[in-house]
Amino acid sequence: MSGFTRQGRRLGAHGGSDGGGDGGSYAVVVPTLGRPSLGACLDALARSEGPMPVRVVVVDDRPEPGAPLDRLVPPPLRDRTTVVRGRAAGPAAARNTGLRAVGRVPWVVFLDDDVVPGPRWADDLALDLAAAPPDSAGVTARIEVPLPAGRRPTDWERNTAGLATARWITADMAYRREALEAVDGFDERFRRAFREDADLALRVLGAGWTLTAGTRVTRHPVRPADRWVSLRLQAGNADDVLMTRRHGRDWWERAGAPRGRLPGHLAVTTLAVTGLACAVLGRPRAAALCAAGWLAGTAEFALARILPGPRTPDEMVGMALTSVAIPPAAVWHRLRGEVTHRGTARFRPTTPPAHAAVAEEVPS
């Protein structure tokens, strides 16, 4: 673990400029893989008008040590920033590491390393926290995803734009520390930046807390990605199995999550496997029928991704190639999830809501 010298001062000992008083004091946790966007995120946080965080914890979750991340911390944040090593176990584990490092601050704000807090972010955060009722475990932000002007967005850009309407997204999410401790923080079985935020929110709600919509604005630029990014995203099908095991089959509706195309992928993959089997067994007519069904399903999937986009040659080739590969990849990861999480128990709160005594003291 590495950190910054605090220049003879305790963190947070800056009068009214830090966190808006004890009840509204907050720390910021930023898990990172050392992407260049980390510098822009911290710069925007330092420039934001309003109460500063009492501490910023950057969790270096790179598998191998690289260039020190301290150099990316802007001067206004250096006396209150600590860089700690993560376990390269994914963002959920990294956020838990950051949570343990921030100290006994009432609120913890989780930021992704590729977001840019708005110019009035800190002021608006202070208002969000002040307006949160005692039973509110967390306060969301408004996420904006800038898309290119003058052309239609690509498939990857549309995917990123979906973050603007995602519930409880930890790209920018403030949680009451008390609530996080009540549900044991993030579930570290979620190894990707996928579903770990919805899982935490559903557990917090299940423990009797509420979640509040905030007003602060954070921008989430579309980061560069290669042609195969949509194929790698299919690993999330295993995380969906974990969500179902933990929260039941209705978790999609409660989390406001889109269902995706897994049933169609299963049908297309079944046609492909059956067609190959029929060909090997010398049943050409059945093989041809399966091949026709596979081709029709694959073409429909590809067109559904191509038509809304810019329709450039490179985009169309990428969509055609990945539309062939995605269905079997999605089915494989689903089956992998069924095996990996077969013994997972349903989430059931084991303690009464930690805020109950506080709520009872609030005058009506």
Beta strands, then each sheet from edge to edge (+ up, - down):
strand 1: 2-3
strand 2: 26-32
strand 3: 55-60
strand 4: 81-85
strand 5: 107-111
strand 6: 116-117
strand 7: 136-140
strand 8: 142-144
strand 9: 172-176
strand 10: 210-212
strand 11: 217-219
sheet 1: 1+ 4- 3- 2- 5- 9+ 7- 10-
sheet 2: 6+ 11- 8-
end
